[in-house]
Amino acid sequence: MVLMGQEKRHQRPPLKRSNKMPDITITLIDRNQIEHKLLTPTDVSLTLMELCKAYEFPIEGICGGMALCASCQCYIKSEHTLPEKSSDEEAMLAEAFHVQGNSRLGCQIPITENLDGLVVEIAPEE
Ligand code: FES
């Protein structure tokens, strides 16, 4: 559930850019069900997990993006086409807690232009 009027817009973190691709906006729902509009570049090889960390959301990313911990689990709430899950991601999600049909590991989702408008929710802590 998203609470009415509970939306926060954030300044984009100072990320070094390789060229001038337009920024995109991703909506992140935190563990208190508050929506945050995150502006992000698409040309700096970020993953969804790294974006959340750059904005200082409580996603741990314990394994550093190796699909070995599930501390970056999130729920995809929009209909965007995402990269297929690797066998490593499938295996990690098979062992993780709070897994739903729309669960993904944020570290396995590169931020690309086609993710403009993506809505994603941070999964509960394990
Ligand atoms: S950071 Fe460990 S699985 Fe994503």
Boltz pocket constraint, residues with backbone or C-beta under 6 A from the ligand:
constraints:
  - pocket:
      binder: B
      contacts: [[A, 49], [A, 60], [A, 61], [A, 62], [A, 63], [A, 64], [A, 65], [A, 66], [A, 67], [A, 68], [A, 69], [A, 70], [A, 71], [A, 72], [A, 73], [A, 92], [A, 105], [A, 106], [A, 107], [A, 108]]
      max_distance: 6.0
